[in-house]
């Protein structure tokens, strides 16, 4: 992924931003997801 940063940032900072933008979203907590699914069923 190519990002344009304004103002320009040092390479380690730019690399950290790219890594944060490209990593997948974490899976939700199983207990939270089960409660949400249960509330949507009723």
PDB file of N, CA, C and O in Angstrom:
ATOM      1  N   UNK A   1       0.853  -1.165   0.000  1.00  0.00           N
ATOM      2  CA  UNK A   1       0.000   0.000   0.000  1.00  0.00           C
ATOM      3  C   UNK A   1       0.904   1.235   0.000  1.00  0.00           C
ATOM      4  O   UNK A   1       1.862   1.324   0.768  1.00  0.00           O
ATOM      5  N   UNK A   2       0.583   2.159  -0.860  1.00  0.00           N
ATOM      6  CA  UNK A   2       1.340   3.400  -0.947  1.00  0.00           C
ATOM      7  C   UNK A   2       0.521   4.505  -0.306  1.00  0.00           C
ATOM      8  O   UNK A   2      -0.609   4.763  -0.721  1.00  0.00           O
ATOM      9  N   UNK A   3       1.078   5.156   0.699  1.00  0.00           N
ATOM     10  CA  UNK A   3       0.361   6.241   1.366  1.00  0.00           C
ATOM     11  C   UNK A   3       1.113   7.548   1.165  1.00  0.00           C
ATOM     12  O   UNK A   3       2.340   7.575   1.072  1.00  0.00           O
ATOM     13  N   UNK A   4       0.351   8.619   1.101  1.00  0.00           N
ATOM     14  CA  UNK A   4       0.940   9.949   0.997  1.00  0.00           C
ATOM     15  C   UNK A   4       0.674  10.657   2.312  1.00  0.00           C
ATOM     16  O   UNK A   4      -0.479  10.879   2.682  1.00  0.00           O
ATOM     17  N   UNK A   5       1.732  11.009   3.013  1.00  0.00           N
ATOM     18  CA  UNK A   5       1.596  11.632   4.316  1.00  0.00           C
ATOM     19  C   UNK A   5       1.984  13.107   4.237  1.00  0.00           C
ATOM     20  O   UNK A   5       2.993  13.472   3.635  1.00  0.00           O
ATOM     21  N   UNK A   6       1.164  13.934   4.855  1.00  0.00           N
ATOM     22  CA  UNK A   6       1.454  15.361   4.883  1.00  0.00           C
ATOM     23  C   UNK A   6       1.296  15.821   6.319  1.00  0.00           C
ATOM     24  O   UNK A   6       0.183  15.787   6.843  1.00  0.00           O
ATOM     25  N   UNK A   7       2.347  16.242   6.966  1.00  0.00           N
ATOM     26  CA  UNK A   7       3.706  16.411   6.470  1.00  0.00           C
ATOM     27  C   UNK A   7       4.420  15.071   6.335  1.00  0.00           C
ATOM     28  O   UNK A   7       4.000  14.069   6.914  1.00  0.00           O
ATOM     29  N   UNK A   8       5.481  15.067   5.578  1.00  0.00           N
ATOM     30  CA  UNK A   8       6.287  13.856   5.388  1.00  0.00           C
ATOM     31  C   UNK A   8       6.734  13.305   6.737  1.00  0.00           C
ATOM     32  O   UNK A   8       7.039  14.060   7.660  1.00  0.00           O
ATOM     33  N   UNK A   9       6.770  11.971   6.837  1.00  0.00           N
ATOM     34  CA  UNK A   9       7.162  11.307   8.076  1.00  0.00           C
ATOM     35  C   UNK A   9       8.387  10.445   7.822  1.00  0.00           C
ATOM     36  O   UNK A   9       8.618  10.009   6.695  1.00  0.00           O
ATOM     37  N   UNK A  10       9.178  10.194   8.871  1.00  0.00           N
ATOM     38  CA  UNK A  10      10.323   9.285   8.708  1.00  0.00           C
ATOM     39  C   UNK A  10       9.834   7.892   8.297  1.00  0.00           C
ATOM     40  O   UNK A  10       8.692   7.524   8.569  1.00  0.00           O
ATOM     41  N   UNK A  11      10.689   7.139   7.655  1.00  0.00           N
ATOM     42  CA  UNK A  11      10.323   5.824   7.132  1.00  0.00           C
ATOM     43  C   UNK A  11       9.743   4.889   8.198  1.00  0.00           C
ATOM     44  O   UNK A  11       8.761   4.204   7.912  1.00  0.00           O
ATOM     45  N   UNK A  12      10.306   4.825   9.420  1.00  0.00           N
ATOM     46  CA  UNK A  12       9.701   3.924  10.429  1.00  0.00           C
ATOM     47  C   UNK A  12       8.257   4.316  10.766  1.00  0.00           C
ATOM     48  O   UNK A  12       7.416   3.446  10.994  1.00  0.00           O
ATOM     49  N   UNK A  13       7.975   5.601  10.798  1.00  0.00           N
ATOM     50  CA  UNK A  13       6.617   6.064  11.102  1.00  0.00           C
ATOM     51  C   UNK A  13       5.687   5.709   9.950  1.00  0.00           C
ATOM     52  O   UNK A  13       4.583   5.212  10.171  1.00  0.00           O
ATOM     53  N   UNK A  14       6.127   5.961   8.729  1.00  0.00           N
ATOM     54  CA  UNK A  14       5.318   5.636   7.556  1.00  0.00           C
ATOM     55  C   UNK A  14       5.055   4.130   7.491  1.00  0.00           C
ATOM     56  O   UNK A  14       3.946   3.714   7.155  1.00  0.00           O
ATOM     57  N   UNK A  15       6.039   3.324   7.802  1.00  0.00           N
ATOM     58  CA  UNK A  15       5.879   1.867   7.779  1.00  0.00           C
ATOM     59  C   UNK A  15       4.877   1.419   8.849  1.00  0.00           C
ATOM     60  O   UNK A  15       4.088   0.506   8.607  1.00  0.00           O
ATOM     61  N   UNK A  16       4.900   2.045  10.011  1.00  0.00           N
ATOM     62  CA  UNK A  16       3.960   1.697  11.081  1.00  0.00           C
ATOM     63  C   UNK A  16       2.530   2.071  10.680  1.00  0.00           C
ATOM     64  O   UNK A  16       1.593   1.331  10.978  1.00  0.00           O
ATOM     65  N   UNK A  17       2.361   3.194  10.019  1.00  0.00           N
ATOM     66  CA  UNK A  17       1.036   3.611   9.561  1.00  0.00           C
ATOM     67  C   UNK A  17       0.502   2.632   8.520  1.00  0.00           C
ATOM     68  O   UNK A  17      -0.660   2.230   8.578  1.00  0.00           O
ATOM     69  N   UNK A  18       1.346   2.253   7.576  1.00  0.00           N
ATOM     70  CA  UNK A  18       0.936   1.294   6.546  1.00  0.00           C
ATOM     71  C   UNK A  18       0.571  -0.038   7.191  1.00  0.00           C
ATOM     72  O   UNK A  18      -0.426  -0.652   6.812  1.00  0.00           O
ATOM     73  N   UNK A  19       1.358  -0.492   8.155  1.00  0.00           N
ATOM     74  CA  UNK A  19       1.073  -1.762   8.829  1.00  0.00           C
ATOM     75  C   UNK A  19      -0.266  -1.694   9.568  1.00  0.00           C
ATOM     76  O   UNK A  19      -1.032  -2.657   9.547  1.00  0.00           O
ATOM     77  N   UNK A  20      -0.552  -0.566  10.220  1.00  0.00           N
ATOM     78  CA  UNK A  20      -1.812  -0.427  10.949  1.00  0.00           C
ATOM     79  C   UNK A  20      -3.008  -0.405   9.999  1.00  0.00           C
ATOM     80  O   UNK A  20      -4.082  -0.899  10.340  1.00  0.00           O
ATOM     81  N   UNK A  21      -2.825   0.161   8.821  1.00  0.00           N
ATOM     82  CA  UNK A  21      -3.928   0.254   7.866  1.00  0.00           C
ATOM     83  C   UNK A  21      -4.176  -1.054   7.120  1.00  0.00           C
ATOM     84  O   UNK A  21      -5.287  -1.291   6.647  1.00  0.00           O
ATOM     85  N   UNK A  22      -3.167  -1.896   7.011  1.00  0.00           N
ATOM     86  CA  UNK A  22      -3.308  -3.116   6.214  1.00  0.00           C
ATOM     87  C   UNK A  22      -3.565  -4.369   7.035  1.00  0.00           C
ATOM     88  O   UNK A  22      -3.953  -5.390   6.469  1.00  0.00           O
ATOM     89  N   UNK A  23      -3.362  -4.331   8.352  1.00  0.00           N
ATOM     90  CA  UNK A  23      -3.601  -5.537   9.136  1.00  0.00           C
ATOM     91  C   UNK A  23      -5.101  -5.763   9.278  1.00  0.00           C
ATOM     92  O   UNK A  23      -5.863  -4.805   9.407  1.00  0.00           O
ATOM     93  N   UNK A  24      -5.529  -7.020   9.256  1.00  0.00           N
ATOM     94  CA  UNK A  24      -6.964  -7.310   9.340  1.00  0.00           C
ATOM     95  C   UNK A  24      -7.533  -6.929  10.708  1.00  0.00           C
ATOM     96  O   UNK A  24      -6.818  -6.900  11.710  1.00  0.00           O
ATOM     97  N   UNK A  25      -8.796  -6.646  10.725  1.00  0.00           N
ATOM     98  CA  UNK A  25      -9.463  -6.315  11.983  1.00  0.00           C
ATOM     99  C   UNK A  25      -9.493  -7.559  12.871  1.00  0.00           C
ATOM    100  O   UNK A  25      -9.691  -8.668  12.373  1.00  0.00           O
ATOM    101  N   UNK A  26      -9.300  -7.386  14.171  1.00  0.00           N
ATOM    102  CA  UNK A  26      -9.333  -8.551  15.062  1.00  0.00           C
ATOM    103  C   UNK A  26     -10.742  -9.137  15.140  1.00  0.00           C
ATOM    104  O   UNK A  26     -11.735  -8.431  14.966  1.00  0.00           O
ATOM    105  N   UNK A  27     -10.806 -10.424  15.402  1.00  0.00           N
ATOM    106  CA  UNK A  27     -12.101 -11.099  15.558  1.00  0.00           C
ATOM    107  C   UNK A  27     -12.765 -10.600  16.840  1.00  0.00           C
ATOM    108  O   UNK A  27     -12.077 -10.329  17.824  1.00  0.00           O
ATOM    109  N   UNK A  28     -14.087 -10.478  16.839  1.00  0.00           N
ATOM    110  CA  UNK A  28     -14.763 -10.019  18.058  1.00  0.00           C
ATOM    111  C   UNK A  28     -14.678 -11.072  19.164  1.00  0.00           C
ATOM    112  O   UNK A  28     -14.480 -12.258  18.903  1.00  0.00           O
ATOM    113  N   UNK A  29     -14.831 -10.617  20.374  1.00  0.00           N
ATOM    114  CA  UNK A  29     -14.857 -11.508  21.527  1.00  0.00           C
ATOM    115  C   UNK A  29     -16.021 -12.481  21.358  1.00  0.00           C
ATOM    116  O   UNK A  29     -17.138 -12.043  21.082  1.00  0.00           O
ATOM    117  N   UNK A  30     -15.797 -13.795  21.515  1.00  0.00           N
ATOM    118  CA  UNK A  30     -16.861 -14.781  21.292  1.00  0.00           C
ATOM    119  C   UNK A  30     -18.086 -14.552  22.180  1.00  0.00           C
ATOM    120  O   UNK A  30     -19.215 -14.731  21.723  1.00  0.00           O
ATOM    121  N   UNK A  31     -17.885 -14.160  23.439  1.00  0.00           N
ATOM    122  CA  UNK A  31     -19.015 -13.938  24.337  1.00  0.00           C
ATOM    123  C   UNK A  31     -19.828 -12.731  23.871  1.00  0.00           C
ATOM    124  O   UNK A  31     -21.058 -12.765  23.897  1.00  0.00           O
ATOM    125  N   UNK A  32     -19.162 -11.691  23.456  1.00  0.00           N
ATOM    126  CA  UNK A  32     -19.848 -10.495  22.970  1.00  0.00           C
ATOM    127  C   UNK A  32     -20.639 -10.829  21.712  1.00  0.00           C
ATOM    128  O   UNK A  32     -21.800 -10.440  21.586  1.00  0.00           O
ATOM    129  N   UNK A  33     -20.018 -11.546  20.783  1.00  0.00           N
ATOM    130  CA  UNK A  33     -20.679 -11.886  19.528  1.00  0.00           C
ATOM    131  C   UNK A  33     -21.891 -12.786  19.780  1.00  0.00           C
ATOM    132  O   UNK A  33     -22.931 -12.601  19.146  1.00  0.00           O
ATOM    133  N   UNK A  34     -21.777 -13.751  20.689  1.00  0.00           N
ATOM    134  CA  UNK A  34     -22.901 -14.634  20.994  1.00  0.00           C
ATOM    135  C   UNK A  34     -24.064 -13.840  21.584  1.00  0.00           C
ATOM    136  O   UNK A  34     -25.219 -14.087  21.239  1.00  0.00           O
ATOM    137  N   UNK A  35     -23.770 -12.898  22.463  1.00  0.00           N
ATOM    138  CA  UNK A  35     -24.826 -12.063  23.045  1.00  0.00           C
ATOM    139  C   UNK A  35     -25.487 -11.198  21.995  1.00  0.00           C
ATOM    140  O   UNK A  35     -26.704 -11.014  22.021  1.00  0.00           O
ATOM    141  N   UNK A  36     -24.707 -10.662  21.070  1.00  0.00           N
ATOM    142  CA  UNK A  36     -25.256  -9.839  20.015  1.00  0.00           C
ATOM    143  C   UNK A  36     -26.150 -10.670  19.091  1.00  0.00           C
ATOM    144  O   UNK A  36     -27.243 -10.240  18.723  1.00  0.00           O
ATOM    145  N   UNK A  37     -25.676 -11.863  18.722  1.00  0.00           N
ATOM    146  CA  UNK A  37     -26.479 -12.736  17.856  1.00  0.00           C
ATOM    147  C   UNK A  37     -27.780 -13.133  18.551  1.00  0.00           C
ATOM    148  O   UNK A  37     -28.832 -13.193  17.915  1.00  0.00           O
ATOM    149  N   UNK A  38     -27.709 -13.405  19.858  1.00  0.00           N
ATOM    150  CA  UNK A  38     -28.911 -13.786  20.599  1.00  0.00           C
ATOM    151  C   UNK A  38     -29.912 -12.630  20.632  1.00  0.00           C
ATOM    152  O   UNK A  38     -31.113 -12.846  20.475  1.00  0.00           O
ATOM    153  N   UNK A  39     -29.429 -11.422  20.834  1.00  0.00           N
ATOM    154  CA  UNK A  39     -30.343 -10.273  20.876  1.00  0.00           C
ATOM    155  C   UNK A  39     -30.952  -9.997  19.524  1.00  0.00           C
ATOM    156  O   UNK A  39     -32.066  -9.475  19.461  1.00  0.00           O
ATOM    157  N   UNK A  40     -30.275 -10.324  18.436  1.00  0.00           N
ATOM    158  CA  UNK A  40     -30.825 -10.108  17.112  1.00  0.00           C
ATOM    159  C   UNK A  40     -31.856 -11.174  16.728  1.00  0.00           C
ATOM    160  O   UNK A  40     -32.704 -10.940  15.866  1.00  0.00           O
ATOM    161  N   UNK A  41     -31.779 -12.344  17.370  1.00  0.00           N
ATOM    162  CA  UNK A  41     -32.723 -13.427  17.088  1.00  0.00           C
ATOM    163  C   UNK A  41     -34.094 -13.146  17.682  1.00  0.00           C
ATOM    164  O   UNK A  41     -35.104 -13.592  17.138  1.00  0.00           O
ATOM    165  N   UNK A  42     -34.146 -12.423  18.776  1.00  0.00           N
ATOM    166  CA  UNK A  42     -35.426 -12.191  19.458  1.00  0.00           C
ATOM    167  C   UNK A  42     -36.119 -10.952  18.956  1.00  0.00           C
ATOM    168  O   UNK A  42     -37.206 -10.618  19.428  1.00  0.00           O
TER     169      UNK A  42
END
